[in-house]
């Protein structure tokens, strides 16, 4: 039992971490409100699932650029200043969304521009925040990571569910304004932190440093396969771009149902994250990852054809649980395959994959929905995900042959770090 419950001692022991954690919990809920509001507004204005998907795709390049440069930036500058700059920029973008929503005739293009800006700066903010943790909590970093990211899953569940109610009752402008207020809380919390300058005066930024990480990734076939299989799951099996259309066409609901659909995978991931203690003892972790992605694809395909809301929500929850188990196993693989001096750069690449994949998925789902309808986009994407797993197992046999889990079981601290990294994917990897 002790292996699956969170340790709250870092909040009690470290005042600065308590401030940072509190600000992020509040702003995390606000960000999820905006996630639902942008998708709902885009569909309401355009009546096009393709537009909803393209908004996600527009975020991809800024997100990738921000995450790849963010790690080197965090090692070169005062991390407190990086956090303040990024969070102020993200808050400014949300102000733009609120202003647009308050116009008598809101436009669609600010949804593209503001979400792209937010994605880019979240890519910068995430590595700086992660690099700051050891400076705030010392030896309690593993407990702090698990606590921080697991609790943020609550925002992934509560935010979308609350968004549906708020959009219906107080409107989009007020929902965006609430998000701005939550950023004010987060910015205040960061402003109260001490300076967080990297030890040794920081390291120079450059393409050569980034290239070293990519070279290692290319050599490690199993590690690369763990990235590819996640991209496969997110590109073909992430149906969130059609949630507004599914809520209307398949379930006959409105904004409240949209919020429930967005919340269901996060709820499953939250519950799944508490029962992952066995993951480090799996001998064939590559095979287990493949099985989890097959479960993800299968449940998503069934979600696209089941017209009963509560069954659909259950299928999305099961998909979220399978995803978080897969993510823990992939983190175990990364811990074995990446030396310590490359962990930062490969973590930035990992963030680019888990945050960029869903945006490619938004575009794929939106395009498929434009061709065959929202239900077609969902079930065909789930089946394509399963086919993709088969192709990857054929092309990269190391994924099936991997047997490192049993012989290199992680320590308790490493397992908690893996759970923390994994449960952050759905919450932190989706700025808007």
Wavefront OBJ file of the C-alpha trace (Angstrom):
o trace
v 0.000 0.000 0.000
v 2.802 2.434 0.846
v 4.266 2.013 -2.624
v 1.266 3.599 -4.355
v 0.368 6.539 -2.103
v 1.879 9.999 -2.307
v 4.320 11.388 0.241
v 3.248 14.915 1.236
v 6.312 15.642 3.351
v 7.981 17.979 0.782
v 5.025 20.363 1.113
v 5.470 20.489 4.877
v 9.268 20.695 4.853
v 10.008 23.104 1.988
v 8.252 26.457 1.912
v 9.441 27.431 -1.579
v 8.294 24.139 -3.056
v 4.951 24.597 -1.318
v 4.563 27.951 -3.071
v 5.511 26.576 -6.472
v 3.269 23.522 -6.039
v 0.270 25.582 -4.955
v 0.614 27.953 -7.885
v 0.844 25.086 -10.346
v -2.187 23.261 -8.969
v -4.266 26.433 -9.351
v -2.950 27.310 -12.820
v -3.270 23.683 -13.936
v -7.020 23.783 -13.351
v -7.221 27.079 -15.235
v -5.313 25.664 -18.192
v -7.727 22.763 -18.438
v -10.646 25.200 -18.434
v -9.067 26.922 -21.413
v -8.342 23.627 -23.180
v -12.049 22.800 -23.291
v -13.127 26.392 -23.954
v -10.872 26.736 -27.029
v -12.118 23.481 -28.567
v -15.742 24.325 -27.814
v -15.435 27.875 -29.183
v -13.612 26.739 -32.317
v -16.312 24.193 -33.116
v -19.086 26.662 -32.237
v -17.667 29.324 -34.568
v -16.672 27.098 -37.477
v -18.828 23.952 -37.105
v -15.717 22.134 -38.369
v -13.824 19.372 -36.602
v -10.971 20.050 -39.032
v -10.541 23.549 -37.592
v -10.428 22.085 -34.063
v -7.727 19.675 -35.202
v -5.712 22.331 -37.008
v -5.590 24.461 -33.859
v -3.722 21.608 -32.197
v -1.418 21.222 -35.186
v -0.583 24.944 -35.142
v 0.831 24.495 -31.639
v 3.245 21.778 -32.741
v 6.177 23.788 -34.118
v 6.252 26.329 -31.236
v 5.976 23.469 -28.754
v 8.824 21.494 -30.296
v 11.060 24.557 -30.563
v 10.317 25.627 -27.012
v 10.880 22.198 -25.469
v 14.137 21.525 -27.340
v 15.615 24.921 -26.440
v 14.041 25.062 -23.006
v 16.423 22.554 -21.462
v 19.549 24.416 -22.578
v 17.975 27.730 -21.568
v 17.268 26.407 -18.071
v 20.922 25.379 -17.718
v 22.205 28.782 -18.857
v 19.925 31.315 -17.084
v 18.417 31.875 -13.676
v 15.546 29.385 -13.674
v 13.323 31.730 -11.710
v 13.590 34.319 -14.491
v 12.826 31.683 -17.131
v 9.693 30.650 -15.216
v 8.515 34.243 -14.799
v 9.084 35.075 -18.467
v 7.278 31.991 -19.710
v 4.308 32.287 -17.364
v 3.807 36.003 -18.061
v 3.827 35.265 -21.795
v 1.273 32.468 -21.379
v -0.993 34.699 -19.282
v -0.811 37.388 -21.979
v -1.968 34.870 -24.583
v -4.975 33.920 -22.452
v -5.864 37.605 -22.132
v -5.988 37.647 -25.925
v -8.456 34.757 -25.898
v -10.644 36.546 -23.354
v -10.671 39.771 -25.376
v -11.580 37.889 -28.558
v -14.377 35.975 -26.812
v -15.836 39.258 -25.540
v -16.216 40.735 -29.031
v -19.644 40.846 -30.651
v -18.245 38.757 -33.510
v -15.308 36.649 -32.220
v -12.780 35.526 -34.813
v -11.243 32.083 -35.245
v -7.665 33.227 -35.990
v -6.905 34.378 -32.392
v -7.538 30.792 -31.265
v -4.676 29.706 -33.524
v -2.325 32.558 -32.587
v -2.853 32.551 -28.824
v -2.677 28.790 -28.397
v 0.515 28.612 -30.494
v 2.126 31.263 -28.278
v 1.107 29.404 -25.138
v 2.441 26.092 -26.443
v 5.842 27.585 -27.266
v 6.323 29.148 -23.872
v 5.113 26.085 -22.015
v 7.827 24.166 -23.837
v 10.313 26.642 -22.334
v 8.689 26.647 -18.889
v 8.539 22.887 -18.331
v 12.308 22.083 -18.319
v 13.049 25.110 -16.117
v 10.424 24.048 -13.590
v 11.734 20.482 -13.526
v 15.355 21.657 -13.201
v 14.386 23.931 -10.304
v 12.995 21.126 -8.126
v 16.327 19.797 -6.775
v 17.276 23.350 -5.813
v 14.031 23.726 -3.836
v 13.728 20.350 -2.098
v 17.250 18.883 -1.990
v 17.192 15.129 -1.400
v 13.375 15.034 -1.503
v 13.285 15.549 -5.279
v 11.765 12.154 -6.102
v 8.909 12.634 -3.667
v 8.401 16.188 -4.940
v 8.190 15.069 -8.571
v 5.688 12.312 -7.785
v 3.612 14.658 -5.634
v 3.667 17.539 -8.092
v 2.768 15.656 -11.219
v 0.300 13.216 -9.661
v -1.684 15.992 -8.037
v -1.753 17.867 -11.347
v -3.737 14.922 -12.706
v -6.534 16.182 -10.478
v -6.549 19.337 -12.580
v -6.900 17.193 -15.696
v -10.022 15.631 -14.202
v -11.565 18.590 -12.387
v -10.782 21.258 -14.995
v -12.633 19.797 -18.000
v -15.608 18.677 -15.928
v -15.871 22.157 -14.404
v -15.361 23.795 -17.810
v -18.553 22.326 -19.218
v -20.586 23.806 -16.384
v -18.875 27.211 -16.482
v -19.136 27.629 -20.254
v -22.868 27.018 -20.027
v -23.473 29.282 -17.027
v -21.037 32.214 -17.210
v -19.732 32.107 -20.793
v -16.395 31.815 -22.569
v -15.057 35.269 -21.670
v -15.447 34.561 -17.966
v -13.818 31.123 -18.322
v -10.750 32.610 -20.022
v -10.641 35.343 -17.360
v -10.574 32.696 -14.636
v -7.538 31.148 -16.312
v -5.812 34.548 -16.347
v -6.481 34.840 -12.617
v -4.962 31.410 -11.999
v -1.819 32.477 -13.860
v -1.626 35.497 -11.561
v -1.483 33.076 -8.618
v 1.275 31.034 -10.282
v 3.320 34.114 -11.203
v 3.084 35.458 -7.649
v 4.277 32.114 -6.300
v 7.313 32.115 -8.620
v 8.120 35.753 -7.799
v 8.442 34.790 -4.120
v 11.050 32.119 -4.888
v 14.776 32.759 -4.374
v 17.089 33.049 -7.373
v 17.601 29.647 -8.996
v 20.876 30.043 -10.858
v 22.419 26.836 -12.274
v 25.444 25.560 -10.391
v 28.738 26.478 -11.979
v 27.316 29.582 -13.612
v 25.314 27.753 -16.264
v 26.320 26.018 -19.489
v 26.446 27.478 -22.997
v 23.517 26.839 -25.301
v 24.035 25.452 -28.773
v 23.049 22.988 -31.431
v 25.991 20.721 -30.644
v 24.635 20.034 -27.171
v 21.204 19.192 -28.577
v 22.696 17.006 -31.314
v 24.475 14.829 -28.757
v 21.132 13.788 -27.318
v 19.696 12.942 -30.737
v 22.780 10.882 -31.564
v 22.276 8.774 -28.453
v 18.580 8.335 -29.263
v 19.443 7.090 -32.757
v 21.851 4.492 -31.336
v 19.424 3.160 -28.718
v 16.857 1.272 -30.816
v 14.682 0.271 -27.862
v 14.568 3.812 -26.539
v 13.674 5.162 -29.980
v 10.953 2.512 -30.320
v 9.418 3.634 -27.021
v 9.133 7.129 -28.501
v 7.733 5.888 -31.819
v 5.058 3.756 -30.194
v 3.807 6.702 -28.171
v 3.662 8.858 -31.308
v 1.684 6.080 -32.997
v -0.832 6.014 -30.136
v -1.258 9.770 -30.001
v -1.402 10.451 -33.752
v -3.950 7.757 -34.594
v -5.693 7.135 -31.275
v -6.103 10.589 -29.682
v -9.724 11.598 -30.511
v -10.018 14.814 -28.503
v -10.417 17.008 -31.611
v -13.828 15.431 -32.264
v -15.062 15.473 -28.665
v -17.307 18.510 -29.318
v -18.804 16.813 -32.382
v -19.141 13.411 -30.661
v -20.900 15.037 -27.709
v -23.458 16.530 -30.096
v -23.889 13.858 -32.759
v -23.396 10.562 -30.904
v -24.587 11.504 -27.413
v -26.933 14.404 -28.106
v -25.366 16.570 -25.404
v -23.773 19.994 -25.073
v -20.896 21.679 -23.289
v -21.353 19.575 -20.157
v -20.875 16.347 -22.108
v -17.831 17.841 -23.879
v -16.251 18.485 -20.484
v -16.929 14.922 -19.342
v -15.312 13.488 -22.470
v -12.179 15.552 -21.912
v -12.073 14.576 -18.232
v -12.573 10.810 -18.634
v -9.064 9.828 -19.900
v -7.486 11.909 -17.138
v -9.651 10.213 -14.517
v -8.535 6.812 -15.762
v -4.907 7.928 -15.789
v -5.192 9.283 -12.261
v -6.565 5.996 -10.950
v -4.097 3.984 -12.979
v -1.140 5.927 -11.617
v -1.868 4.647 -8.114
v -1.486 0.988 -9.097
v 1.766 1.002 -11.050
v 4.044 -0.458 -8.382
v 4.341 -3.695 -10.344
v 5.694 -2.005 -13.481
v 9.354 -2.092 -12.453
v 9.158 -5.879 -11.988
v 7.931 -6.608 -15.523
v 10.617 -8.624 -17.298
v 9.612 -7.905 -20.916
v 8.834 -4.217 -20.647
v 8.831 -3.646 -24.410
v 6.106 -6.239 -24.854
v 4.122 -4.734 -21.996
v 4.324 -1.297 -23.617
v 3.035 -2.742 -26.885
v 0.155 -4.451 -25.068
v -0.817 -1.211 -23.339
v -0.922 0.644 -26.660
v -3.062 -2.133 -28.165
v -5.489 -1.729 -25.231
v -5.469 2.034 -25.831
v -6.261 1.625 -29.527
v -8.932 -1.008 -28.912
v -10.806 0.999 -26.312
v -10.669 4.138 -28.470
v -12.073 2.174 -31.437
v -14.951 0.886 -29.290
v -15.596 4.402 -27.989
v -16.257 5.499 -31.568
v -19.131 3.048 -32.070
v -20.829 2.866 -28.646
v -23.773 5.312 -28.422
v -24.164 5.048 -24.624
v -22.492 7.912 -22.755
v -21.551 6.104 -19.550
v -20.001 3.224 -21.504
v -18.086 5.697 -23.660
v -16.754 7.474 -20.586
v -15.692 4.134 -19.120
v -13.835 3.218 -22.305
v -12.010 6.553 -22.276
v -11.097 5.984 -18.633
v -9.703 2.535 -19.446
v -7.706 4.048 -22.303
v -6.246 6.638 -19.914
v -5.247 3.931 -17.423
v -3.513 1.913 -20.164
v -1.713 5.049 -21.321
v -0.304 5.893 -17.907
v 0.953 2.318 -17.401
v 2.613 2.494 -20.815
v 4.169 5.810 -19.866
v 5.640 4.417 -16.617
v 7.135 1.500 -18.517
v 8.598 3.872 -21.125
v 10.158 5.924 -18.332
v 11.700 2.724 -16.957
v 13.207 2.073 -20.389
v 14.602 5.614 -20.516
v 16.145 5.216 -17.057
v 18.012 2.124 -18.280
v 19.028 3.420 -21.705
v 20.086 7.020 -20.988
v 23.221 7.981 -18.995
v 22.881 10.660 -16.358
v 24.663 13.388 -18.333
v 22.081 13.068 -21.140
v 18.941 12.796 -19.017
v 18.111 16.488 -19.329
v 18.318 16.652 -23.112
v 16.486 13.358 -23.582
v 13.834 14.545 -21.121
v 13.317 17.589 -23.329
v 12.953 15.284 -26.326
v 10.548 13.124 -24.331
v 8.405 16.162 -23.567
v 8.412 17.129 -27.243
v 7.119 13.659 -28.135
v 4.392 13.381 -25.514
v 3.198 16.953 -26.010
v 3.633 17.104 -29.782
v 2.022 13.755 -30.556
v -1.492 14.776 -29.446
v -1.318 17.860 -31.672
v -0.528 15.735 -34.703
v -3.385 13.550 -33.537
v -5.707 16.560 -33.495
v -4.893 17.228 -37.148
v -5.269 13.565 -38.185
v -8.577 13.196 -36.342
v -9.926 16.448 -37.724
v -9.011 15.443 -41.270
v -10.516 11.966 -40.877
v -13.700 13.482 -39.457
v -13.945 15.826 -42.417
v -13.756 12.778 -44.713
v -15.985 10.257 -42.939
v -17.529 11.909 -39.913
v -16.493 12.062 -36.227
v -17.388 8.449 -35.383
v -15.363 7.205 -38.372
v -12.400 9.300 -37.254
v -12.442 7.688 -33.810
v -12.852 4.000 -34.625
v -10.602 4.075 -37.686
v -7.900 5.834 -35.673
v -8.077 3.224 -32.924
v -7.692 0.411 -35.448
v -4.825 2.244 -37.173
v -3.098 2.516 -33.808
v -3.236 -1.270 -33.373
v -1.881 -1.818 -36.886
v 0.910 0.636 -36.114
v 1.963 -1.435 -33.095
v 2.258 -4.498 -35.332
v 4.362 -2.634 -37.869
v 6.659 -1.278 -35.162
v 7.153 -4.728 -33.586
v 8.127 -5.997 -37.043
v 10.466 -3.126 -37.865
v 12.107 -2.817 -34.421
v 12.489 -6.351 -32.980
v 14.264 -4.922 -29.920
v 10.856 -3.825 -28.643
v 9.624 -7.411 -28.423
v 12.980 -8.851 -27.301
v 13.472 -6.398 -24.419
v 13.952 -8.296 -21.172
v 15.666 -5.688 -19.042
v 12.840 -5.034 -16.616
v 13.358 -7.971 -14.317
v 17.120 -7.777 -14.118
v 17.358 -4.036 -13.716
v 14.414 -3.273 -11.485
v 14.236 0.345 -10.458
v 14.726 1.535 -6.934
v 11.702 2.899 -5.099
v 12.892 6.453 -5.759
v 13.323 5.756 -9.477
v 9.870 4.165 -9.661
v 8.271 7.205 -8.055
v 10.088 9.436 -10.537
v 8.767 7.329 -13.399
v 5.219 7.516 -12.057
v 5.575 11.272 -11.662
v 6.884 11.729 -15.208
v 4.168 9.479 -16.621
v 1.178 10.982 -14.881
v 2.292 14.422 -16.018
v 1.987 13.564 -19.685
v -1.743 14.178 -20.107
v -1.795 17.201 -17.798
v 1.400 19.002 -18.415
v 1.870 17.974 -21.959
v -1.281 19.791 -23.125
v -1.026 23.524 -22.620
v -4.254 24.316 -24.477
l 1 2 3 4 5 6 7 8 9 10 11 12 13 14 15 16 17 18 19 20 21 22 23 24 25 26 27 28 29 30 31 32 33 34 35 36 37 38 39 40 41 42 43 44 45 46 47 48 49 50 51 52 53 54 55 56 57 58 59 60 61 62 63 64 65 66 67 68 69 70 71 72 73 74 75 76 77 78 79 80 81 82 83 84 85 86 87 88 89 90 91 92 93 94 95 96 97 98 99 100 101 102 103 104 105 106 107 108 109 110 111 112 113 114 115 116 117 118 119 120 121 122 123 124 125 126 127 128 129 130 131 132 133 134 135 136 137 138 139 140 141 142 143 144 145 146 147 148 149 150 151 152 153 154 155 156 157 158 159 160 161 162 163 164 165 166 167 168 169 170 171 172 173 174 175 176 177 178 179 180 181 182 183 184 185 186 187 188 189 190 191 192 193 194 195 196 197 198 199 200 201 202 203 204 205 206 207 208 209 210 211 212 213 214 215 216 217 218 219 220 221 222 223 224 225 226 227 228 229 230 231 232 233 234 235 236 237 238 239 240 241 242 243 244 245 246 247 248 249 250 251 252 253 254 255 256 257 258 259 260 261 262 263 264 265 266 267 268 269 270 271 272 273 274 275 276 277 278 279 280 281 282 283 284 285 286 287 288 289 290 291 292 293 294 295 296 297 298 299 300 301 302 303 304 305 306 307 308 309 310 311 312 313 314 315 316 317 318 319 320 321 322 323 324 325 326 327 328 329 330 331 332 333 334 335 336 337 338 339 340 341 342 343 344 345 346 347 348 349 350 351 352 353 354 355 356 357 358 359 360 361 362 363 364 365 366 367 368 369 370 371 372 373 374 375 376 377 378 379 380 381 382 383 384 385 386 387 388 389 390 391 392 393 394 395 396 397 398 399 400 401 402 403 404 405 406 407 408 409 410 411 412 413 414 415 416 417 418 419 420 421 422 423 424 425 426 427 428 429 430 431 432
